[in-house]
């Protein structure tokens, strides 16, 4: 009887907290440096989400270890809805396989809130590189084994997408690790590295400015916004496909009522015309999933990328 009373008291307390939520600032942790696509999307969402919640939502950048530092911090935070995680494919599906040890599990230690968006990768190179398409790039890399560098955050989707490309085309390149897409793009523009699989939000402004050269896109089909950019699959690596996704999660024991409130308001923001226009301008593809769908998707992505890690032998420690 005492246990039943205790459980009912806890349930009543949780419901009361959810009904009053939020009563203070909400923190949205981004596990990468400022200026990259994940940070950009988080800031597009944070302000209108805060307006709908009635409390400010601030973006808190906690980069390092391929996103593991920020992810572990959120996973171990109080499950009260005031610390959220802007997760991406890396910390939420890949790192559990590519790192020998991490301090959290993406399927166990988070409560999925909403899958927000996705974006294909663009294969970008320094303009001076003598390759104007994927076939020429493959030939160039094979003529200089171990001499060309590519940059990515260790363990993130761009890293794995490049490893998959290397494996499929039997290439030998040197991996240069970064804490975020923005510094990797900066070094690529400066010519310190030669190649990157960059998400469209981070890459296309640099391509349009003539500072990088785009060779192909990683999606299974060409995308309407870039109709003249061929896919990797049609450019000499049949069947190739990879993309990065972005979503909001909370610590695992966050009450269903708070998760439901966060999903309702986040989905409304993501479906608002003003947000959609900003996402389109920055080459994000809206991909809204509810908590149940997002949870199933995370589990399927863990399995998918685990097979890629095993097949390619990729490591990020």
Buried (B, 14 or more C-beta within 10 A) or exposed (E): EEEEEEEEEEEEEBEEBBEEBBEEEBBBBBBBBBBBBBBBBBBBBBBBBBEBBEBBBBBBBBBBBBBBBBBBBBBEBEBBBBBBBBBBBBBBBBBBBBBEEBBBEBBEBBBBBBBBBBBBBBBBBBEEBEBEBBBBBBBBBEEEEEEBBBBBBBBBBBBBBBBBBBBBBEBEBEBBEBBBBBBBBBBBBEEEBBBBBBBBBBBBBBBEEEBBBBBBBBBBEBBEEBEEBBBBBBBBBEEBBBBBBBBBBBBBEBBEBBBBBBBEBBBEBBEEEEBBEBBEEBBBBBBBBBBEEBBEBBBEBBEBBBEBBEEBEBBBE
